[in-house]
Amino acid sequence: MHGYVMSSACGRWDVQCVEVLPGTQHVHLSGLAISFCRGTGVIADGVSDVVIDGCNLTSHGAAGAFVRGARSGVQNSVVRDVGCRGITVHAGNMRTLEPGHAFATANEVSHFAQYKRTYQSGIHWGGVANTYAHNTVRLGPHNCMLGGGNEVASDMGGVGNVFEYNVFEQCAYESSDTGAFYSCGQQATAYANPGNELRHNTFRDIVNTEGSGVQGITIQAVYLDDQMSSWHVWNNTFVNCTTGTFVGGGRLNSVHDNYYESCGTAHHFDNRGMGWERGSWNCTGADKNASAPCVPRSGTCTCNQAGLEYEMTGPAGDTWRRRWPALLATLTDSQCVNEEQGSVPCYNVVANNTYCKTAHFIDASAADVAAWHSTLSNNSEVPCRPRA
């Protein structure tokens, strides 16, 4: 860390170099070199139309930049050698479906999480209708990109965001049970974060290189954990990854037209909602207070069904129901949830993917996939693509 004083924690309220005050509008920070701050390089919280453009944010004890506000973001910038997160960009409200239109684009983020090694991603995301594109994120010991689900405030979530043309390299290299791109559906968020698009990205060298301790290693390039649902993952490239894509018991995920090369397993698919996470479907159990609504990521409610119902009957309920009718229909579909089986990972599609030099395409049997009312089709082994 080049000998400067590190922050004692990773909170965004540590001493920062530059603060754009809440309520600020229409500010453009361009071409600045901001380095050697004890806390975060730039904080812009509660702003609108604030852009950090073409800046070098390096050697900070906490984070490079924290931006929360409509139509605000970080672009064309370099962030490296920071103790905690590289860039945070959040905007929008899942409860009202107010779009954020925030962005993190064309940034280079590396050598982050040097002080706190886990859950300090290169880019942290959250909100509604934001864009994260053309970034290169590399050399992160744990997640390279993290957000949505139970990672953000209860009114923010992660709905209808676009992640495209990013490159992720050498992520999660000293971790296990994590992913380069990670989103988790705990705390009743699994069904309430629909409409995200992960496309045209490249994942390289997503493997553990530092050893496992007493446990085995599971590293995923794309990790949709704990029944995260309704994602569209397509036309991505995975090279030298322990596992390429991972759907952990969710529903209505579409994984298609991806290319996997030199992976241990191209695609992982499981039915944890029918097994050890079976309790998350039961909205009459101890995890749901019958006298109070089940607000995703709030209180003790873990019921995915009730979390989605809360959004479908909220202030933007009509829009939720119109935009995601298939998701709403799964709440009463016996092929997706029933007393005997629990929560079935229904209506997932894994199709038209290609792979080479890969030990296993999928670690679930065709019979299991069919029993889970999902589709596995036209995935084929092909010659490896020529290296550029």
JOBELVEN-V665176 format. One record per pair of residues at least 6 apart in sequence whose ideal C-beta (glycine too) atoms are under 7 Angstrom apart, sorted by the first residue. I is the first residue (numbers start at 1). J is the second residue. If there is no record, write none. Layout:
BEGIN
i=[I I]
j=[J J]
END
This chain:
BEGIN
i=[1 1 1 2 2 4 4 5 5 6 6 6 7 7 7 7 7 7 10 10 10 10 12 12 12 12 14 14 14 14 15 15 16 16 16 16 16 17 17 17 17 18 18 18 19 20 20 20 20 20 22 22 22 23 24 24 25 25 25 26 27 28 28 29 29 29 29 30 30 31 31 32 33 34 34 34 34 35 35 36 37 37 38 39 39 39 40 40 40 40 41 41 41 41 42 42 42 43 44 44 44 44 45 45 46 46 47 47 48 48 48 48 49 49 50 50 50 51 51 51 52 52 52 52 53 53 54 54 55 56 57 57 57 57 58 58 58 59 60 60 61 61 62 62 63 63 63 63 63 64 64 64 64 65 65 65 66 67 67 67 67 67 68 68 69 70 70 70 70 71 71 72 72 73 73 73 73 73 74 74 74 74 75 75 75 75 76 76 77 78 79 79 79 79 80 80 81 81 82 82 83 83 83 84 84 84 84 85 85 85 85 86 86 86 86 87 87 87 87 88 89 89 89 89 89 90 90 90 90 90 91 91 91 91 91 92 92 92 92 92 92 92 92 93 93 93 94 94 94 94 94 94 94 95 95 95 95 96 96 97 97 97 97 98 99 99 100 100 100 100 101 101 102 102 103 103 104 104 104 105 105 105 105 106 106 107 108 109 109 109 109 110 110 111 112 112 112 113 113 113 113 117 117 118 118 119 119 119 120 121 121 121 121 121 122 122 122 122 123 123 123 123 124 124 125 125 125 125 125 125 126 126 126 126 126 126 127 127 128 128 129 129 130 131 132 132 132 133 133 133 133 134 134 135 136 137 137 137 137 138 138 139 140 141 141 141 142 142 142 143 143 143 143 143 143 144 144 144 144 145 145 145 146 147 147 148 148 148 148 148 149 149 149 149 149 149 149 149 150 150 150 150 150 151 152 154 154 154 154 157 157 157 157 158 158 158 159 159 159 160 160 161 162 163 163 163 164 164 164 165 165 166 167 168 168 168 168 169 169 170 171 171 172 172 172 172 172 172 173 173 173 173 174 174 175 175 176 176 176 176 176 176 177 178 178 179 179 179 179 179 180 180 180 181 181 181 181 182 182 183 183 183 184 184 184 185 185 185 185 185 186 187 187 187 188 188 188 188 188 188 188 188 189 189 189 190 190 190 190 190 190 191 191 191 191 191 192 192 192 192 193 194 194 194 194 195 195 196 197 198 198 198 198 199 199 199 200 200 201 202 203 203 203 203 203 204 204 205 206 206 206 206 207 207 207 207 208 208 217 218 219 219 220 220 220 221 221 221 221 221 222 222 222 223 224 224 224 224 224 224 225 226 226 227 227 227 227 227 227 227 227 227 228 228 229 229 229 229 230 230 230 230 231 232 233 233 233 233 233 234 234 234 234 235 235 236 237 238 238 238 238 238 238 239 239 240 241 242 243 243 243 243 244 244 244 244 244 245 245 245 246 247 247 247 247 247 248 248 249 249 249 249 249 249 250 251 251 251 251 251 251 252 252 252 252 252 253 254 255 255 255 255 256 256 256 256 257 257 258 259 259 260 260 260 260 261 261 261 262 262 263 264 265 265 265 266 266 266 266 266 266 267 267 267 268 269 269 269 269 269 270 271 271 271 273 273 273 273 273 273 274 274 274 274 278 278 279 279 280 280 280 280 281 281 281 281 281 282 283 283 283 287 287 287 287 288 288 288 288 293 294 294 294 294 294 295 295 296 296 304 305 305 308 308 309 311 312 312 312 321 330 330 333 335 335 335 336 336 337 337 344 344 345 345 346 346 346 347 347 348 349 349 350 350 350 350 351 351 351 351 352 352 353 354 354 355 355 356 356 356 356 357 361 362 366 369]
j=[81 83 114 59 81 36 59 38 61 61 83 115 14 38 39 61 62 83 62 84 116 120 40 43 63 66 38 39 40 62 38 39 37 39 40 41 43 34 37 41 42 34 41 42 43 27 43 44 47 50 45 46 47 46 47 50 47 48 49 49 50 51 53 42 52 53 55 53 54 54 55 55 56 41 42 55 57 58 59 59 60 61 61 60 61 62 60 62 63 66 57 60 64 65 52 57 65 66 50 67 69 72 66 68 68 69 69 72 69 70 71 72 71 72 67 69 72 72 73 75 65 67 74 77 75 76 76 77 77 78 64 65 77 79 78 80 81 81 82 83 83 115 83 84 82 84 85 86 88 79 82 86 87 74 79 87 88 73 74 88 89 102 90 91 91 91 100 101 102 101 102 91 102 89 102 103 104 105 87 89 104 107 103 105 106 107 106 107 107 108 86 87 107 109 110 111 111 114 112 114 114 115 116 113 115 116 120 112 120 121 124 109 112 122 123 104 107 109 123 124 102 103 104 125 130 102 126 127 152 156 100 101 102 127 130 98 99 100 127 128 129 130 156 128 155 156 128 155 156 157 159 192 311 155 314 315 316 315 316 128 159 316 319 128 128 129 127 128 129 130 129 130 127 130 130 131 123 132 135 131 133 134 135 134 135 135 136 122 123 135 137 138 139 139 120 122 140 120 140 141 142 141 142 142 175 142 143 146 142 140 143 144 145 146 137 140 144 145 132 135 137 145 146 147 132 145 147 148 158 161 147 148 151 152 156 158 156 158 159 160 160 161 161 162 161 163 166 162 164 165 166 165 166 166 167 144 145 166 168 169 170 170 171 173 174 175 172 175 178 171 172 178 179 180 182 168 171 180 181 168 180 181 182 158 183 157 158 183 193 196 158 183 184 185 186 189 193 228 184 186 187 189 297 184 158 295 296 297 298 189 192 193 296 183 193 196 193 194 195 195 196 196 197 197 198 201 199 200 201 200 201 201 202 180 181 201 203 204 205 205 180 206 178 179 180 206 208 219 207 208 209 210 208 210 208 219 208 212 215 217 218 219 218 219 223 220 221 222 223 246 203 206 221 198 221 222 223 223 225 224 225 228 225 226 228 225 226 227 228 250 226 296 297 302 294 296 301 302 303 304 306 307 296 297 307 226 227 228 229 250 304 229 304 307 308 327 296 307 308 311 228 229 230 324 327 230 324 231 232 222 231 233 236 234 235 236 235 236 236 237 221 236 237 238 241 239 240 240 219 221 241 242 219 240 241 242 217 219 242 243 242 243 243 246 268 238 241 243 244 245 233 245 246 246 231 246 247 248 250 253 248 248 277 248 249 250 272 273 277 280 304 343 248 250 250 251 252 253 252 253 324 327 253 254 245 253 254 255 258 254 256 257 258 257 258 258 259 244 258 259 260 261 263 261 262 262 263 264 263 264 265 268 258 260 263 266 267 255 258 267 268 253 255 268 269 348 270 272 270 271 272 273 277 345 345 330 336 345 346 347 348 326 327 330 347 348 348 349 267 349 350 353 349 351 352 353 352 353 353 354 385 266 353 355 358 356 357 384 357 358 358 359 359 360 363 353 355 358 360 361 362 350 361 362 363 348 350 362 364 369 364 344 345 372 280 281 342 343 344 345 341 342 343 344 342 343 285 287 302 303 304 343 304 305 337 342 343 303 303 305 306 300 301 302 303 294 301 303 306 310 301 303 306 307 310 301 310 307 310 343 331 337 327 331 331 320 320 321 328 328 336 346 346 344 346 373 344 346 343 344 372 373 372 374 372 373 374 373 374 374 374 375 362 375 376 379 375 377 378 379 378 379 379 380 382 361 381 381 382 383 384 384 379 376 376 376]
END
